[in-house]
Amino acid sequence: MSSKILAVDTATENCSVALLTGSDVIARCEFAPREHTTKILPMVDEVLAEAGLQLNQLDALAFGRGPGSFTGVRIGIGIAQGLAFGADLPMIGISTLAAMSQGAYRLHQAEHVLAAIDARMGEVYWGQYQRQQNGDWRVLGEEAVLAPERVVERLVTLPDVHWLTAGTGWQTYQEQLLGLAVEKQASTVLYPEAQDMAWLAQFALQRAEVVDAEQASPVYLRDEVTWKKLPGRE
């Protein structure tokens, strides 16, 4: 694969950008809660300058589609849309949970990952992932927002293999998740990163899973939160 893909992500406390050109990646990543809007575009400029490329020379623009912070997901998708509109690039939405699974492989060679992001309100964004022979990832079942106590229901049908855990949910709900009846080990992956999204976007691009900028949309998993936060609906 020799695609040139820019990836941006602000869906969690992390702020990251990556430019993938063939097998080479230029990445920027910073833990920067509440600073995404000031940091993300300078990061984009830096990776493009380092590669000596312009936006209109790329094949696609990938973005963290969620789940994650409502504000963070909206910031990331809005910035990605602006960049894609200006350069007439197709867009590829990448799951933050899948990206953490790829990060666990990149850092620990994990091929089976249990990804959990703290979703607040006593819940986690949850996904069970298995690496495929071609390097892509397959979700086992579907991503969901769950109370930690309900996670055990998702583990009944899992393959009996060694699992690596990834994401902030494992720390936030350590006590509730401690007794899960699977063989598991903690990874160092707490947040998704754009460099892993860019890797996954290659496969999506090959499958023509792209959208025009105006059609790019988030995946919140918990849309009812937006309803609860409307005036008079708290």
N, CA, C and O of each residue as an XYZ file, in Angstrom:
936
protein
N       0.851     -1.201      0.000
C       0.000      0.000      0.000
C       0.881      1.243      0.000
O       1.810      1.350      0.800
N       0.593      2.167     -0.884
C       1.422      3.367     -0.991
C       0.580      4.636     -0.910
O       0.927      5.652     -1.512
N      -0.499      4.581     -0.185
C      -1.394      5.729     -0.075
C      -0.765      6.825      0.777
O       0.082      6.573      1.634
N      -1.204      8.040      0.512
C      -0.794      9.201      1.316
C      -2.037      9.683      2.065
O      -2.970     10.227      1.475
N      -2.022      9.467      3.376
C      -3.211      9.738      4.189
C      -2.840     10.613      5.380
O      -1.896     10.319      6.114
N      -3.594     11.684      5.558
C      -3.471     12.517      6.749
C      -4.568     12.110      7.714
O      -5.725     11.972      7.317
N      -4.211     11.915      8.990
C      -5.194     11.563     10.015
C      -5.146     12.582     11.142
O      -4.069     13.009     11.558
N      -6.324     12.972     11.636
C      -6.409     13.901     12.766
C      -7.386     13.317     13.785
O      -8.386     12.693     13.428
N      -7.067     13.537     15.075
C      -7.959     13.026     16.111
C      -7.940     13.922     17.338
O      -6.877     14.266     17.856
N      -9.137     14.298     17.798
C      -9.301     15.054     19.041
C     -10.437     14.464     19.876
O     -11.030     15.174     20.688
N     -10.748     13.185     19.692
C     -11.930     12.594     20.305
C     -11.793     12.373     21.809
O     -12.795     12.239     22.511
N     -10.553     12.334     22.304
C     -10.321     12.148     23.730
C      -9.424     13.275     24.235
O      -9.273     14.298     23.568
N      -8.835     13.090     25.398
C      -7.914     14.110     25.929
C      -6.669     14.259     25.074
O      -5.993     15.287     25.120
N      -6.369     13.233     24.297
C      -5.232     13.288     23.384
C      -5.554     14.157     22.172
O      -6.703     14.239     21.738
N      -4.534     14.795     21.641
C      -4.635     15.565     20.399
C      -3.529     15.044     19.494
O      -2.356     15.117     19.859
N      -3.874     14.521     18.320
C      -2.837     13.909     17.498
C      -3.103     14.080     16.012
O      -4.243     14.198     15.562
N      -2.008     14.089     15.275
C      -2.020     14.199     13.814
C      -0.959     13.251     13.279
O       0.091     13.088     13.902
N      -1.210     12.628     12.146
C      -0.213     11.772     11.514
C      -0.360     11.837     10.006
O      -1.460     11.989      9.474
N       0.760     11.720      9.340
C       0.790     11.664      7.880
C       1.457     10.363      7.479
O       2.635     10.151      7.767
N       0.715      9.493      6.819
C       1.227      8.208      6.364
C       1.484      8.282      4.870
O       0.582      8.603      4.095
N       2.704      7.987      4.466
C       3.057      7.928      3.049
C       3.741      6.594      2.800
O       4.919      6.420      3.111
N       2.997      5.659      2.239
C       3.534      4.317      2.080
C       3.720      3.671      3.428
O       2.754      3.506      4.172
N       4.951      3.297      3.763
C       5.246      2.689      5.068
C       5.831      3.693      6.054
O       6.160      3.335      7.185
N       5.961      4.936      5.635
C       6.548      5.964      6.501
C       5.454      6.778      7.173
O       4.434      7.087      6.556
N       5.665      7.123      8.428
C       4.683      7.924      9.156
C       5.391      9.067      9.892
O       6.447      8.886     10.499
N       4.782     10.228      9.816
C       5.220     11.401     10.580
C       4.082     11.744     11.518
O       2.961     11.990     11.072
N       4.353     11.761     12.806
C       3.263     11.890     13.771
C       3.563     12.949     14.820
O       4.716     13.199     15.171
N       2.499     13.560     15.306
C       2.541     14.461     16.451
C       1.423     14.039     17.390
O       0.307     13.755     16.955
N       1.727     14.001     18.675
C       0.720     13.583     19.650
C       0.988     14.291     20.971
O       2.128     14.361     21.429
N      -0.067     14.812     21.574
C       0.086     15.527     22.838
C      -1.174     15.364     23.684
O      -2.295     15.480     23.189
N      -0.963     15.095     24.968
C      -2.073     15.082     25.913
C      -2.429     16.537     26.188
O      -1.660     17.252     26.829
N      -3.577     16.977     25.712
C      -3.897     18.410     25.762
C      -5.389     18.637     25.942
O      -6.044     19.137     25.028
N      -5.948     18.280     27.107
C      -7.372     18.526     27.330
C      -7.708     20.005     27.175
O      -6.996     20.872     27.683
N      -8.789     20.279     26.473
C      -9.305     21.642     26.288
C      -8.387     22.543     25.452
O      -8.590     23.756     25.420
N      -7.397     21.979     24.785
C      -6.514     22.780     23.937
C      -6.506     22.298     22.490
O      -5.664     22.715     21.696
N      -7.436     21.427     22.154
C      -7.424     20.840     20.812
C      -7.488     21.888     19.705
O      -6.773     21.792     18.707
N      -8.348     22.887     19.887
C      -8.554     23.854     18.803
C      -7.312     24.685     18.515
O      -7.141     25.174     17.399
N      -6.446     24.851     19.507
C      -5.232     25.653     19.293
C      -4.048     24.811     18.827
O      -3.085     25.355     18.286
N      -4.100     23.527     19.021
C      -2.934     22.691     18.733
C      -3.040     21.890     17.440
O      -2.021     21.595     16.816
N      -4.257     21.531     17.026
C      -4.386     20.552     15.952
C      -3.897     21.073     14.602
O      -3.197     20.354     13.888
N      -4.252     22.314     14.235
C      -3.831     22.829     12.919
C      -2.324     23.060     12.831
O      -1.735     22.740     11.798
N      -1.669     23.601     13.864
C      -0.203     23.666     13.803
C       0.443     22.292     13.635
O       1.454     22.167     12.944
N      -0.126     21.268     14.254
C       0.396     19.915     14.060
C       0.260     19.474     12.607
O       1.174     18.871     12.046
N      -0.891     19.778     12.001
C      -1.097     19.460     10.590
C      -0.037     20.145      9.727
O       0.565     19.517      8.855
N       0.182     21.419      9.974
C       1.194     22.163      9.209
C       2.581     21.544      9.367
O       3.344     21.461      8.404
N       2.900     21.113     10.582
C       4.225     20.542     10.851
C       4.460     19.246     10.078
O       5.512     19.074      9.462
N       3.491     18.341     10.105
C       3.730     17.052      9.444
C       3.757     17.206      7.923
O       4.523     16.525      7.242
N       2.924     18.097      7.394
C       2.963     18.332      5.951
C       4.282     18.959      5.525
O       4.862     18.579      4.508
N       4.752     19.925      6.315
C       6.027     20.581      5.998
C       7.187     19.591      6.070
O       8.088     19.613      5.230
N       7.155     18.727      7.077
C       8.237     17.745      7.224
C       8.265     16.771      6.049
O       9.329     16.325      5.621
N       7.079     16.450      5.537
C       7.002     15.531      4.396
C       7.203     16.243      3.061
O       7.415     15.590      2.039
N       7.137     17.570      3.060
C       7.248     18.314      1.816
C       6.050     18.135      0.917
O       6.185     18.101     -0.306
N       4.856     18.020      1.523
C       3.639     17.786      0.751
C       2.602     18.858      1.024
O       2.619     19.503      2.072
N       1.697     19.043      0.071
C       0.534     19.896      0.240
C      -0.696     19.010      0.420
O      -0.703     17.848      0.014
N      -1.722     19.566      1.027
C      -2.942     18.796      1.247
C      -3.494     18.185     -0.041
O      -3.938     17.037     -0.046
N      -3.464     18.950     -1.128
C      -4.067     18.449     -2.369
C      -3.241     17.355     -3.049
O      -3.633     16.841     -4.096
N      -2.098     17.000     -2.452
C      -1.306     15.889     -2.967
C      -1.638     14.567     -2.262
O      -1.086     13.521     -2.603
N      -2.528     14.623     -1.296
C      -2.858     13.433     -0.527
C      -4.000     12.652     -1.166
O      -4.695     13.154     -2.049
N      -4.180     11.418     -0.707
C      -5.239     10.556     -1.239
C      -6.511     10.630     -0.407
O      -7.609     10.450     -0.934
N      -6.371     10.893      0.892
C      -7.550     10.904      1.762
C      -7.203     11.561      3.084
O      -6.036     11.727      3.440
N      -8.257     11.930      3.799
C      -8.114     12.502      5.132
C      -8.936     11.663      6.103
O     -10.155     11.557      5.968
N      -8.255     11.066      7.086
C      -8.922     10.234      8.086
C      -9.136     11.047      9.366
O      -8.384     11.971      9.673
N     -10.183     10.671     10.097
C     -10.479     11.394     11.336
C     -11.027     10.424     12.372
O     -11.636      9.411     12.029
N     -10.805     10.744     13.637
C     -11.367      9.960     14.719
C     -12.862     10.222     14.828
O     -13.269     11.303     15.254
N     -13.681      9.255     14.450
C     -15.130      9.447     14.390
C     -15.805      9.207     15.731
O     -17.018      9.386     15.847
N     -15.044      8.803     16.749
C     -15.594      8.461     18.040
C     -15.608      6.947     18.190
O     -15.183      6.221     17.291
N     -16.097      6.477     19.328
C     -16.671      7.262     20.424
C     -15.613      8.017     21.216
O     -14.418      7.731     21.137
N     -16.093      8.984     21.976
C     -15.218      9.793     22.804
C     -15.987     10.971     23.355
O     -17.214     10.939     23.442
N     -15.266     12.006     23.726
C     -15.893     13.231     24.206
C     -16.765     13.840     23.114
O     -16.330     13.948     21.968
N     -17.987     14.239     23.452
C     -18.867     14.854     22.455
C     -18.202     16.079     21.841
O     -18.183     16.241     20.621
N     -17.652     16.944     22.703
C     -16.998     18.159     22.199
C     -15.777     17.808     21.374
O     -15.570     18.369     20.298
N     -14.960     16.878     21.872
C     -13.745     16.500     21.158
C     -14.021     15.910     19.794
O     -13.343     16.239     18.820
N     -15.019     15.032     19.717
C     -15.372     14.433     18.425
C     -15.839     15.501     17.453
O     -15.467     15.476     16.280
N     -16.651     16.442     17.928
C     -17.153     17.499     17.039
C     -16.019     18.400     16.555
O     -15.994     18.791     15.388
N     -15.082     18.732     17.441
C     -13.942     19.557     17.042
C     -13.152     18.858     15.943
O     -12.842     19.456     14.913
N     -12.832     17.597     16.169
C     -12.023     16.859     15.204
C     -12.683     16.727     13.851
O     -12.036     16.897     12.817
N     -13.967     16.426     13.854
C     -14.668     16.243     12.584
C     -14.815     17.568     11.854
O     -14.731     17.613     10.627
N     -15.035     18.657     12.603
C     -15.160     19.969     11.967
C     -13.862     20.420     11.317
O     -13.861     20.934     10.199
N     -12.759     20.225     12.027
C     -11.457     20.601     11.471
C     -11.130     19.727     10.259
O     -10.655     20.226      9.239
N     -11.384     18.431     10.375
C     -11.108     17.525      9.251
C     -11.945     17.890      8.029
O     -11.450     17.851      6.903
N     -13.205     18.242      8.244
C     -14.065     18.641      7.127
C     -13.536     19.897      6.447
O     -13.528     19.985      5.220
N     -13.099     20.858      7.236
C     -12.558     22.083      6.647
C     -11.343     21.809      5.779
O     -11.212     22.360      4.687
N     -10.456     20.957      6.269
C      -9.260     20.600      5.496
C      -9.641     19.836      4.229
O      -9.100     20.096      3.154
N     -10.568     18.901      4.360
C     -10.961     18.083      3.207
C     -11.679     18.909      2.147
O     -11.443     18.723      0.953
N     -12.561     19.828      2.576
C     -13.247     20.713      1.629
C     -12.235     21.505      0.806
O     -12.331     21.579     -0.419
N     -11.263     22.097      1.503
C     -10.300     22.961      0.827
C      -9.434     22.237     -0.180
O      -9.022     22.819     -1.183
N      -9.152     20.957      0.083
C      -8.270     20.191     -0.803
C      -9.028     19.167     -1.633
O      -8.410     18.402     -2.374
N     -10.361     19.133     -1.523
C     -11.196     18.196     -2.272
C     -10.753     16.755     -2.028
O     -10.531     15.990     -2.967
N     -10.629     16.399     -0.740
C     -10.194     15.062     -0.361
C     -11.366     14.231      0.158
O     -12.239     14.759      0.847
N     -11.396     12.951     -0.162
C     -12.378     12.069      0.477
C     -12.014     11.871      1.939
O     -10.849     11.994      2.317
N     -13.020     11.561      2.765
C     -12.792     11.406      4.194
C     -13.085      9.975      4.637
O     -13.919      9.277      4.062
N     -12.366      9.566      5.683
C     -12.504      8.211      6.229
C     -12.637      8.322      7.741
O     -11.713      8.785      8.409
N     -13.760      7.908      8.283
C     -13.949      7.901      9.721
C     -13.409      6.618     10.328
O     -13.707      5.521      9.855
N     -12.607      6.763     11.388
C     -11.979      5.613     12.034
C     -12.415      5.542     13.493
O     -12.413      6.550     14.198
N     -12.780      4.367     13.931
C     -13.171      4.159     15.323
C     -11.999      4.406     16.267
O     -10.889      3.930     16.029
N     -12.252      5.148     17.331
C     -11.211      5.355     18.343
C     -10.863      4.049     19.053
O      -9.719      3.848     19.459
N     -11.840      3.168     19.203
C     -11.585      1.883     19.861
C     -10.713      0.990     18.975
O      -9.803      0.322     19.467
N     -10.990      0.979     17.685
C     -10.151      0.217     16.758
C      -8.738      0.782     16.708
O      -7.764      0.035     16.616
N      -8.632      2.114     16.769
C      -7.308      2.743     16.740
C      -6.478      2.337     17.951
O      -5.272      2.119     17.832
N      -7.115      2.234     19.118
C      -6.375      1.791     20.302
C      -5.933      0.340     20.169
O      -4.881     -0.041     20.681
N      -6.728     -0.464     19.488
C      -6.324     -1.847     19.249
C      -5.070     -1.899     18.374
O      -4.146     -2.665     18.646
N      -5.049     -1.083     17.327
C      -3.855     -1.010     16.483
C      -2.667     -0.478     17.280
O      -1.538     -0.931     17.090
N      -2.916      0.478     18.169
C      -1.838      0.982     19.024
C      -1.283     -0.102     19.929
O      -0.077     -0.151     20.172
N      -2.154     -0.975     20.433
C      -1.698     -2.077     21.273
C      -0.853     -3.070     20.473
O       0.070     -3.681     21.011
N      -1.174     -3.226     19.190
C      -0.339     -4.080     18.345
C       1.003     -3.403     18.062
O       2.059     -4.031     18.137
N       0.938     -2.117     17.738
C       2.169     -1.379     17.412
C       3.161     -1.405     18.572
O       4.367     -1.517     18.356
N       2.662     -1.304     19.783
C       3.538     -1.215     20.956
C       3.803     -2.563     21.621
O       4.862     -2.763     22.216
N       2.847     -3.489     21.525
C       2.952     -4.741     22.281
C       2.721     -5.991     21.447
O       2.725     -7.099     21.985
N       2.519     -5.834     20.141
C       2.239     -6.952     19.243
C       0.973     -7.720     19.650
O       0.863     -8.918     19.388
N       0.033     -7.040     20.281
C      -1.227     -7.675     20.668
C      -2.078     -7.949     19.437
O      -2.129     -7.134     18.516
N      -2.742     -9.091     19.423
C      -3.636     -9.432     18.325
C      -5.077     -9.592     18.773
O      -5.968     -9.775     17.944
N      -5.315     -9.523     20.079
C      -6.661     -9.561     20.644
C      -6.732     -8.479     21.717
O      -5.989     -8.516     22.698
N      -7.628     -7.521     21.524
C      -7.640     -6.340     22.399
C      -9.047     -6.061     22.907
O     -10.019     -6.105     22.152
N      -9.136     -5.774     24.201
C     -10.373     -5.307     24.828
C     -10.207     -3.812     25.083
O      -9.441     -3.406     25.957
N     -10.926     -2.999     24.316
C     -10.769     -1.545     24.381
C     -11.919     -0.924     25.157
O     -13.086     -1.217     24.894
N     -11.584     -0.065     26.114
C     -12.615      0.572     26.948
C     -12.209      2.014     27.237
O     -11.180      2.264     27.863
N     -13.024      2.959     26.776
C     -12.813      4.378     27.044
C     -13.807      4.818     28.115
O     -14.988      4.481     28.037
N     -13.347      5.559     29.100
C     -14.246      6.086     30.123
C     -15.279      6.987     29.458
O     -14.930      8.010     28.869
N     -16.545      6.608     29.551
C     -17.629      7.367     28.924
C     -18.354      8.276     29.920
O     -19.378      8.874     29.589
N     -17.817      8.377     31.145
C     -18.482      9.135     32.215
C     -19.829      8.492     32.531
O     -20.173      7.452     31.971
N     -20.573      9.102     33.411
C     -21.922      8.638     33.756
C     -21.956      7.158     34.133
O     -22.970      6.488     33.936
N     -20.830      6.640     34.682
C     -20.785      5.256     35.120
C     -20.762      4.238     34.010
O     -21.207      3.107     34.203
N     -20.242      4.618     32.823
C     -20.242      3.706     31.677
C     -18.907      3.764     30.934
O     -18.100      4.672     31.132
N     -18.703      2.771     30.076
C     -17.523      2.746     29.209
C     -17.962      2.579     27.762
O     -18.973      1.937     27.479
N     -17.189      3.164     26.847
C     -17.302      2.833     25.431
C     -16.480      1.568     25.234
O     -15.301      1.532     25.584
N     -17.087      0.543     24.682
C     -16.489     -0.797     24.712
C     -16.416     -1.416     23.324
O     -17.341     -1.294     22.521
N     -15.280     -2.092     23.054
C     -15.127     -2.836     21.803
C     -14.149     -3.978     21.978
O     -13.146     -3.843     22.678
N     -14.441     -5.113     21.340
C     -13.589     -6.302     21.376
C     -13.027     -6.511     19.969
O     -13.787     -6.667     19.013
N     -11.708     -6.514     19.843
C     -11.093     -6.517     18.518
C     -10.100     -7.663     18.332
O      -9.384     -8.065     19.249
N     -10.096     -8.165     17.101
C      -9.175     -9.231     16.719
C      -8.438     -8.836     15.442
O      -9.056     -8.426     14.459
N      -7.131     -8.960     15.466
C      -6.322     -8.585     14.302
C      -6.435     -9.649     13.211
O      -6.422    -10.848     13.489
N      -6.546     -9.189     11.974
C      -6.653    -10.074     10.822
C      -5.281    -10.306     10.186
O      -4.326     -9.589     10.483
N      -5.191    -11.288      9.328
C      -3.906    -11.633      8.724
C      -3.327    -10.487      7.902
O      -2.107    -10.355      7.801
N      -4.187     -9.658      7.314
C      -3.689     -8.560      6.480
C      -3.300     -7.329      7.283
O      -2.849     -6.338      6.709
N      -3.468     -7.373      8.620
C      -3.104     -6.243      9.465
C      -4.256     -5.348      9.846
O      -4.090     -4.443     10.663
N      -5.436     -5.582      9.265
C      -6.632     -4.838      9.646
C      -7.229     -5.470     10.906
O      -6.771     -6.516     11.366
N      -8.252     -4.822     11.451
C      -8.874     -5.316     12.671
C     -10.358     -5.579     12.457
O     -11.023     -4.881     11.692
N     -10.869     -6.603     13.151
C     -12.285     -6.938     13.095
C     -12.895     -6.814     14.476
O     -12.375     -7.365     15.446
N     -14.005     -6.085     14.565
C     -14.707     -5.985     15.837
C     -15.527     -7.250     16.040
O     -16.219     -7.700     15.127
N     -15.449     -7.818     17.222
C     -16.213     -9.011     17.561
C     -17.507     -8.567     18.232
O     -17.491     -8.053     19.351
N     -18.602     -8.763     17.555
C     -19.863     -8.205     18.024
C     -20.005     -6.794     17.491
O     -19.877     -6.568     16.288
N     -20.265     -5.852     18.366
C     -20.364     -4.454     17.960
C     -19.902     -3.560     19.099
O     -19.931     -3.956     20.264
N     -19.477     -2.355     18.754
C     -19.119     -1.386     19.777
C     -20.377     -0.952     20.529
O     -21.472     -0.924     19.967
N     -20.203     -0.615     21.803
C     -21.365     -0.261     22.609
C     -20.942      0.616     23.772
O     -19.761      0.698     24.108
N     -21.918      1.271     24.383
C     -21.692      1.967     25.641
C     -22.377      1.152     26.722
O     -23.574      0.875     26.638
N     -21.606      0.765     27.750
C     -22.087     -0.187     28.742
C     -21.678      0.217     30.148
O     -20.653      0.871     30.343
N     -22.477     -0.171     31.119
C     -22.025     -0.133     32.500
C     -20.947     -1.201     32.652
O     -21.069     -2.272     32.058
N     -19.889     -0.941     33.436
C     -18.816     -1.938     33.579
C     -19.334     -3.322     33.977
O     -18.795     -4.341     33.545
N     -20.372     -3.349     34.794
C     -20.914     -4.633     35.234
C     -21.497     -5.447     34.068
O     -21.571     -6.673     34.146
N     -21.905     -4.775     33.003
C     -22.487     -5.466     31.851
C     -21.430     -5.982     30.871
O     -21.736     -6.749     29.959
N     -20.190     -5.550     31.074
C     -19.134     -5.993     30.177
C     -18.992     -7.507     30.223
O     -18.698     -8.137     29.208
N     -19.198     -8.087     31.390
C     -19.038     -9.535     31.520
C     -19.945    -10.286     30.552
O     -19.594    -11.378     30.102
N     -21.108     -9.718     30.222
C     -22.012    -10.359     29.272
C     -21.388    -10.437     27.885
O     -21.673    -11.355     27.116
N     -20.543     -9.475     27.576
C     -19.912     -9.454     26.255
C     -18.765    -10.463     26.144
O     -18.335    -10.796     25.040
N     -18.274    -10.945     27.279
C     -17.088    -11.797     27.256
C     -17.413    -13.278     27.154
O     -16.513    -14.094     26.954
N     -18.666    -13.632     27.284
C     -19.056    -15.037     27.307
C     -18.702    -15.749     26.006
O     -18.288    -16.908     26.023
N     -18.864    -15.061     24.886
C     -18.654    -15.698     23.581
C     -17.280    -15.401     22.978
O     -17.036    -15.722     21.815
N     -16.386    -14.796     23.749
C     -15.075    -14.446     23.202
C     -14.184    -15.679     23.032
O     -14.313    -16.648     23.780
N     -13.275    -15.640     22.043
C     -12.297    -16.720     21.925
C     -11.465    -16.835     23.204
O     -11.169    -15.833     23.855
N     -11.098    -18.055     23.552
C     -10.299    -18.302     24.749
C      -8.830    -18.072     24.426
O      -8.064    -19.015     24.230
N      -8.453    -16.788     24.376
C      -7.085    -16.392     24.040
C      -6.617    -15.360     25.055
O      -7.375    -14.938     25.929
N      -5.364    -14.963     24.926
C      -4.816    -13.927     25.804
C      -5.193    -12.553     25.257
O      -4.896    -12.236     24.105
N      -5.840    -11.748     26.075
C      -6.306    -10.430     25.667
C      -5.452     -9.333     26.288
O      -5.031     -9.437     27.441
N      -5.202     -8.282     25.514
C      -4.574     -7.084     26.049
C      -5.653     -6.026     26.229
O      -6.542     -5.895     25.388
N      -5.581     -5.282     27.304
C      -6.564     -4.231     27.540
C      -5.986     -2.874     27.122
O      -4.779     -2.647     27.203
N      -6.868     -1.985     26.677
C      -6.450     -0.648     26.243
C      -7.541      0.355     26.592
O      -8.729      0.044     26.513
N      -7.130      1.565     26.979
C      -8.104      2.625     27.214
C      -8.250      3.023     28.670
O      -7.879      2.283     29.581
N      -8.801      4.213     28.865
C      -8.952      4.785     30.199
C     -10.024      4.102     31.033
O     -10.022      4.227     32.258
N     -10.934      3.388     30.397
C     -12.000      2.720     31.133
C     -11.484      1.707     32.129
O     -12.089      1.507     33.182
N     -10.359      1.058     31.807
C      -9.802      0.040     32.691
C      -9.260      0.640     33.976
O      -9.281     -0.012     35.020
N      -8.782      1.857     33.916
C      -8.302      2.535     35.119
C      -9.459      3.111     35.923
O      -9.504      2.974     37.145
N     -10.391      3.752     35.234
C     -11.498      4.410     35.916
C     -12.378      3.415     36.655
O     -12.849      3.692     37.758
N     -12.599      2.248     36.039
C     -13.487      1.246     36.630
C     -12.712     -0.024     36.967
O     -13.175     -1.138     36.726
N     -11.536      0.171     37.523
C     -10.643     -0.952     37.807
C     -11.299     -1.997     38.706
O     -11.195     -3.197     38.451
N     -11.966     -1.541     39.744
C     -12.570     -2.488     40.684
C     -13.667     -3.302     40.033
O     -13.734     -4.517     40.219
N     -14.540     -2.636     39.260
C     -15.654     -3.337     38.625
C     -15.185     -4.322     37.555
O     -15.823     -5.352     37.339
N     -14.066     -4.007     36.879
C     -13.591     -4.831     35.769
C     -12.529     -5.842     36.181
O     -12.080     -6.651     35.370
N     -12.135     -5.789     37.447
C     -11.013     -6.605     37.909
C     -11.278     -8.093     37.774
O     -10.385     -8.856     37.408
N     -12.500     -8.507     38.068
C     -12.781     -9.936     38.148
C     -13.269    -10.577     36.868
O     -13.834    -11.670     36.913
N     -13.073     -9.936     35.725
C     -13.544    -10.528     34.471
C     -12.842    -11.855     34.200
O     -11.625    -11.977     34.331
N     -13.644    -12.837     33.821
C     -13.123    -14.199     33.679
C     -12.484    -14.432     32.319
O     -12.892    -15.334     31.587
N     -11.490    -13.630     31.978
C     -10.694    -13.841     30.776
C      -9.229    -13.616     31.137
O      -8.906    -12.899     32.085
N      -8.366    -14.238     30.369
C      -6.933    -14.023     30.563
C      -6.565    -12.691     29.916
O      -6.660    -12.538     28.699
N      -6.149    -11.738     30.727
C      -5.902    -10.391     30.193
C      -4.666     -9.771     30.826
O      -4.222    -10.157     31.908
N      -4.134     -8.798     30.109
C      -2.953     -8.066     30.568
C      -3.098     -6.621     30.135
O      -3.561     -6.345     29.029
N      -2.705     -5.695     31.001
C      -2.834     -4.277     30.680
C      -1.755     -3.846     29.694
O      -0.602     -4.261     29.803
N      -2.135     -3.015     28.736
C      -1.172     -2.396     27.832
C      -0.873     -0.982     28.316
O      -1.451     -0.524     29.303
N       0.014     -0.302     27.635
C       0.310      1.101     27.961
C      -0.561      2.058     27.161
O      -0.392      3.273     27.260
N      -1.490      1.530     26.369
C      -2.322      2.358     25.500
C      -3.525      2.872     26.282
O      -4.373      2.090     26.712
N      -3.597      4.190     26.464
C      -4.728      4.809     27.154
C      -5.632      5.568     26.205
O      -6.834      5.674     26.450
N      -5.076      6.100     25.121
C      -5.827      6.962     24.216
C      -5.565      6.548     22.763
O      -4.524      5.962     22.465
N      -6.489      6.846     21.875
C      -6.233      6.626     20.450
C      -5.201      7.619     19.926
O      -5.037      8.706     20.479
N      -4.509      7.238     18.859
C      -3.541      8.127     18.214
C      -3.772      8.132     16.705
O      -4.186      7.134     16.115
N      -3.491      9.284     16.100
C      -3.738      9.456     14.670
C      -2.895      8.522     13.819
O      -3.334      8.100     12.749
N      -1.687      8.190     14.276
C      -0.854      7.309     13.453
C      -1.488      5.932     13.285
O      -1.308      5.291     12.250
N      -2.223      5.475     14.284
C      -2.911      4.193     14.164
C      -4.166      4.323     13.309
O      -4.545      3.380     12.613
N      -4.807      5.478     13.357
C      -5.950      5.734     12.483
C      -5.517      5.765     11.020
O      -6.218      5.252     10.148
N      -4.373      6.363     10.761
C      -3.873      6.413      9.382
C      -3.605      5.005      8.854
O      -3.892      4.701      7.696
N      -3.053      4.155      9.713
C      -2.809      2.764      9.310
C      -4.112      2.063      8.942
O      -4.198      1.409      7.903
N      -5.120      2.200      9.790
C      -6.406      1.565      9.524
C      -7.100      2.158      8.298
O      -7.823      1.463      7.585
N      -6.873      3.442      8.064
C      -7.514      4.114      6.933
C      -7.049      3.551      5.591
O      -7.779      3.625      4.603
N      -5.842      2.989      5.550
C      -5.372      2.369      4.306
C      -6.332      1.275      3.838
O      -6.665      1.184      2.657
N      -6.765      0.452      4.786
C      -7.651     -0.658      4.441
C      -9.023     -0.147      4.016
O      -9.630     -0.660      3.076
N      -9.498      0.873      4.725
C     -10.790      1.463      4.364
C     -10.726      2.080      2.968
O     -11.681      1.982      2.198
N      -9.606      2.712      2.647
C      -9.445      3.321      1.327
C      -9.433      2.251      0.240
O     -10.021      2.441     -0.825
N      -8.780      1.148      0.498
C      -8.770      0.039     -0.466
C     -10.179     -0.496     -0.720
O     -10.509     -0.913     -1.830
N     -10.998     -0.475      0.326
C     -12.373     -0.963      0.196
C     -13.329      0.126     -0.281
O     -14.539     -0.091     -0.358
N     -12.785      1.289     -0.597
C     -13.578      2.435     -1.052
C     -14.596      2.876     -0.002
O     -15.684      3.341     -0.343
N     -14.241      2.729      1.264
C     -15.119      3.164      2.358
C     -14.808      4.620      2.698
O     -14.285      4.931      3.768
N     -15.142      5.490      1.767
C     -14.871      6.918      1.926
C     -16.176      7.695      1.728
O     -17.132      7.200      1.130
N     -16.185      8.913      2.243
C     -17.343      9.790      2.060
C     -16.855     11.176      1.662
O     -15.706     11.540      1.914
N     -17.731     11.933      1.044
C     -17.429     13.332      0.795
C     -17.446     14.092      2.122
O     -18.062     13.656      3.094
N     -16.764     15.229      2.143
C     -16.617     15.974      3.393
C     -17.955     16.299      4.042
O     -18.087     16.211      5.262
N     -18.950     16.675      3.239
C     -20.245     17.058      3.823
C     -20.998     15.872      4.418
O     -21.970     16.056      5.150
N     -20.552     14.660      4.106
C     -21.231     13.469      4.618
C     -20.525     12.851      5.824
O     -21.024     11.889      6.409
N     -19.382     13.390      6.192
C     -18.650     12.849      7.340
C     -19.473     13.036      8.608
O     -20.022     14.113      8.843
N     -19.556     11.999      9.418
C     -20.404     12.072     10.611
C     -19.747     11.357     11.785
O     -18.942     10.446     11.591
N     -20.089     11.768     12.996
C     -19.519     11.149     14.195
C     -20.258      9.883     14.585
O     -21.359      9.617     14.104
N     -19.643      9.111     15.460
C     -20.295      7.962     16.094
C     -20.176      8.169     17.595
O     -19.102      8.002     18.172
N     -21.282      8.531     18.221
C     -21.261      8.815     19.657
C     -21.546      7.574     20.498
O     -21.064      7.474     21.626
N     -22.305      6.647     19.979
C     -22.792      5.463     20.677
C     -23.838      5.787     21.743
O     -24.644      4.929     22.103
N     -23.828      7.011     22.243
C     -24.768      7.381     23.294
C     -25.449      8.685     22.899
O     -25.266      9.711     23.555
N     -26.222      8.644     21.842
C     -26.863      9.848     21.321
C     -27.840     10.466     22.304
O     -28.119     11.662     22.225
N     -28.375      9.659     23.243
C     -29.356     10.216     24.154
C     -28.766     11.247     25.102
O     -29.505     12.028     25.701
N     -27.432     11.264     25.248
C     -26.809     12.269     26.099
C     -27.070     13.660     25.552
O     -27.303     14.600     26.313
N     -27.032     13.794     24.232
C     -27.322     15.083     23.621
C     -28.726     15.548     23.986
O     -28.947     16.726     24.270
N     -29.678     14.605     23.976
C     -31.060     14.946     24.355
C     -31.110     15.402     25.804
O     -31.779     16.385     26.119
N     -30.415     14.705     26.688
C     -30.452     15.048     28.114
C     -29.858     16.413     28.398
O     -30.216     17.064     29.380
N     -28.946     16.847     27.532
C     -28.277     18.115     27.782
C     -28.981     19.313     27.145
O     -28.538     20.451     27.304
N     -30.068     19.060     26.429
C     -30.824     20.166     25.876
C     -31.469     20.961     27.012
O     -31.789     20.383     28.051
N     -31.672     22.291     26.839
C     -32.302     23.089     27.889
C     -33.624     22.478     28.340
O     -34.492     22.153     27.530
N     -33.748     22.332     29.649
C     -34.962     21.766     30.202
C     -35.006     20.255     30.213
O     -35.992     19.671     30.663
N     -33.917     19.581     29.707
C     -33.916     18.129     29.652
C     -32.848     17.529     30.566
O     -32.568     16.335     30.458
N     -32.245     18.311     31.458
C     -31.168     17.815     32.297
C     -31.660     16.700     33.216
O     -30.883     16.157     34.000
